Amino acid sequence: MLHPLSLGITMIVAILVAAAVEFAAFRKARIPTIIPASN
């Protein structure tokens, strides 16, 4: 069984990794995420 603390840390790490990936993609694309991509 997983401890609540380890589960919370895992969730936080996953969120940080996802945020880092989105931030890197945002810097690479240089496209504002506020504007919808629906043409």
N, CA, C and O atoms as CSV, one atom per row, in Angstrom:
chain,resi,resn,atom,element,x,y,z
A,1,MET,N,N,0.842,-1.207,0.000
A,1,MET,CA,C,0.000,0.000,0.000
A,1,MET,C,C,0.872,1.249,0.000
A,1,MET,O,O,1.950,1.276,0.593
A,2,LEU,N,N,0.385,2.271,-0.671
A,2,LEU,CA,C,1.122,3.532,-0.715
A,2,LEU,C,C,0.722,4.409,0.461
A,2,LEU,O,O,-0.438,4.436,0.872
A,3,HIS,N,N,1.693,5.116,0.985
A,3,HIS,CA,C,1.394,6.049,2.056
A,3,HIS,C,C,0.794,7.317,1.448
A,3,HIS,O,O,1.150,7.693,0.331
A,4,PRO,N,N,-0.113,7.979,2.170
A,4,PRO,CA,C,-0.713,9.223,1.652
A,4,PRO,C,C,0.348,10.261,1.296
A,4,PRO,O,O,0.195,11.002,0.325
A,5,LEU,N,N,1.425,10.313,2.084
A,5,LEU,CA,C,2.472,11.299,1.823
A,5,LEU,C,C,3.167,11.005,0.504
A,5,LEU,O,O,3.387,11.910,-0.301
A,6,SER,N,N,3.515,9.741,0.280
A,6,SER,CA,C,4.202,9.384,-0.963
A,6,SER,C,C,3.274,9.589,-2.155
A,6,SER,O,O,3.717,9.982,-3.234
A,7,LEU,N,N,1.982,9.321,-1.954
A,7,LEU,CA,C,1.015,9.521,-3.029
A,7,LEU,C,C,0.897,11.005,-3.360
A,7,LEU,O,O,0.836,11.386,-4.529
A,8,GLY,N,N,0.867,11.834,-2.327
A,8,GLY,CA,C,0.783,13.280,-2.537
A,8,GLY,C,C,2.023,13.801,-3.239
A,8,GLY,O,O,1.930,14.629,-4.145
A,9,ILE,N,N,3.195,13.313,-2.816
A,9,ILE,CA,C,4.444,13.741,-3.449
A,9,ILE,C,C,4.456,13.322,-4.917
A,9,ILE,O,O,4.882,14.083,-5.785
A,10,THR,N,N,3.988,12.111,-5.181
A,10,THR,CA,C,3.944,11.631,-6.565
A,10,THR,C,C,3.028,12.506,-7.412
A,10,THR,O,O,3.360,12.830,-8.552
A,11,MET,N,N,1.872,12.891,-6.861
A,11,MET,CA,C,0.938,13.746,-7.597
A,11,MET,C,C,1.554,15.112,-7.849
A,11,MET,O,O,1.427,15.659,-8.944
A,12,ILE,N,N,2.229,15.673,-6.831
A,12,ILE,CA,C,2.860,16.984,-6.982
A,12,ILE,C,C,3.951,16.930,-8.044
A,12,ILE,O,O,4.059,17.826,-8.881
A,13,VAL,N,N,4.760,15.872,-8.006
A,13,VAL,CA,C,5.832,15.729,-8.992
A,13,VAL,C,C,5.243,15.608,-10.394
A,13,VAL,O,O,5.756,16.206,-11.339
A,14,ALA,N,N,4.171,14.838,-10.530
A,14,ALA,CA,C,3.534,14.668,-11.839
A,14,ALA,C,C,3.004,16.001,-12.356
A,14,ALA,O,O,3.132,16.309,-13.541
A,15,ILE,N,N,2.408,16.792,-11.464
A,15,ILE,CA,C,1.883,18.106,-11.854
A,15,ILE,C,C,3.024,19.031,-12.269
A,15,ILE,O,O,2.914,19.752,-13.260
A,16,LEU,N,N,4.127,19.009,-11.506
A,16,LEU,CA,C,5.265,19.864,-11.837
A,16,LEU,C,C,5.866,19.466,-13.174
A,16,LEU,O,O,6.226,20.329,-13.975
A,17,VAL,N,N,5.979,18.165,-13.423
A,17,VAL,CA,C,6.532,17.692,-14.697
A,17,VAL,C,C,5.624,18.122,-15.851
A,17,VAL,O,O,6.109,18.586,-16.883
A,18,ALA,N,N,4.315,17.968,-15.678
A,18,ALA,CA,C,3.375,18.364,-16.730
A,18,ALA,C,C,3.462,19.871,-16.975
A,18,ALA,O,O,3.432,20.318,-18.122
A,19,ALA,N,N,3.571,20.650,-15.898
A,19,ALA,CA,C,3.683,22.099,-16.046
A,19,ALA,C,C,4.980,22.473,-16.754
A,19,ALA,O,O,4.995,23.382,-17.584
A,20,ALA,N,N,6.070,21.775,-16.430
A,20,ALA,CA,C,7.358,22.051,-17.066
A,20,ALA,C,C,7.300,21.729,-18.553
A,20,ALA,O,O,7.837,22.468,-19.378
A,21,VAL,N,N,6.644,20.621,-18.891
A,21,VAL,CA,C,6.524,20.239,-20.309
A,21,VAL,C,C,5.687,21.266,-21.063
A,21,VAL,O,O,6.045,21.664,-22.172
A,22,GLU,N,N,4.577,21.697,-20.469
A,22,GLU,CA,C,3.729,22.690,-21.126
A,22,GLU,C,C,4.462,24.014,-21.262
A,22,GLU,O,O,4.332,24.694,-22.280
A,23,PHE,N,N,5.243,24.392,-20.229
A,23,PHE,CA,C,5.992,25.641,-20.276
A,23,PHE,C,C,7.059,25.586,-21.361
A,23,PHE,O,O,7.269,26.563,-22.080
A,24,ALA,N,N,7.737,24.438,-21.482
A,24,ALA,CA,C,8.769,24.278,-22.510
A,24,ALA,C,C,8.130,24.338,-23.897
A,24,ALA,O,O,8.673,24.967,-24.805
A,25,ALA,N,N,6.981,23.686,-24.059
A,25,ALA,CA,C,6.291,23.708,-25.350
A,25,ALA,C,C,5.803,25.122,-25.656
A,25,ALA,O,O,5.823,25.553,-26.809
A,26,PHE,N,N,5.365,25.843,-24.622
A,26,PHE,CA,C,4.895,27.218,-24.798
A,26,PHE,C,C,6.040,28.112,-25.257
A,26,PHE,O,O,5.856,28.933,-26.156
A,27,ARG,N,N,7.227,27.966,-24.651
A,27,ARG,CA,C,8.378,28.778,-25.042
A,27,ARG,C,C,8.836,28.423,-26.447
A,27,ARG,O,O,9.272,29.290,-27.204
A,28,LYS,N,N,8.736,27.135,-26.795
A,28,LYS,CA,C,9.197,26.695,-28.110
A,28,LYS,C,C,8.246,27.156,-29.211
A,28,LYS,O,O,8.682,27.566,-30.287
A,29,ALA,N,N,6.943,27.087,-28.936
A,29,ALA,CA,C,5.951,27.450,-29.947
A,29,ALA,C,C,5.747,28.965,-29.999
A,29,ALA,O,O,5.463,29.525,-31.058
A,30,ARG,N,N,5.894,29.627,-28.838
A,30,ARG,CA,C,5.676,31.076,-28.737
A,30,ARG,C,C,4.260,31.445,-29.169
A,30,ARG,O,O,4.049,32.478,-29.805
A,31,ILE,N,N,3.295,30.600,-28.822
A,31,ILE,CA,C,1.897,30.870,-29.148
A,31,ILE,C,C,1.112,31.025,-27.840
A,31,ILE,O,O,1.127,30.125,-27.001
A,32,PRO,N,N,0.432,32.153,-27.664
A,32,PRO,CA,C,-0.350,32.357,-26.432
A,32,PRO,C,C,-1.403,31.270,-26.256
A,32,PRO,O,O,-2.154,30.966,-27.183
A,33,THR,N,N,-1.453,30.688,-25.065
A,33,THR,CA,C,-2.402,29.603,-24.817
A,33,THR,C,C,-3.803,30.152,-24.566
A,33,THR,O,O,-4.773,29.394,-24.536
A,34,ILE,N,N,-3.909,31.471,-24.387
A,34,ILE,CA,C,-5.212,32.074,-24.112
A,34,ILE,C,C,-6.076,32.050,-25.373
A,34,ILE,O,O,-7.291,31.864,-25.300
A,35,ILE,N,N,-5.435,32.239,-26.534
A,35,ILE,CA,C,-6.167,32.242,-27.799
A,35,ILE,C,C,-6.507,30.809,-28.198
A,35,ILE,O,O,-5.609,29.973,-28.301
A,36,PRO,N,N,-7.791,30.508,-28.426
A,36,PRO,CA,C,-8.176,29.152,-28.841
A,36,PRO,C,C,-7.634,28.835,-30.228
A,36,PRO,O,O,-7.532,29.716,-31.082
A,37,ALA,N,N,-7.284,27.563,-30.445
A,37,ALA,CA,C,-6.686,27.149,-31.712
A,37,ALA,C,C,-7.741,26.710,-32.714
A,37,ALA,O,O,-7.423,26.047,-33.701
A,38,SER,N,N,-8.997,27.074,-32.466
A,38,SER,CA,C,-10.068,26.657,-33.378
A,38,SER,C,C,-10.164,27.634,-34.540
A,38,SER,O,O,-10.436,28.819,-34.351
A,39,ASN,N,N,-9.938,27.125,-35.734
A,39,ASN,CA,C,-9.994,27.992,-36.924
A,39,ASN,C,C,-11.382,27.929,-37.548
A,39,ASN,O,O,-11.636,28.586,-38.557
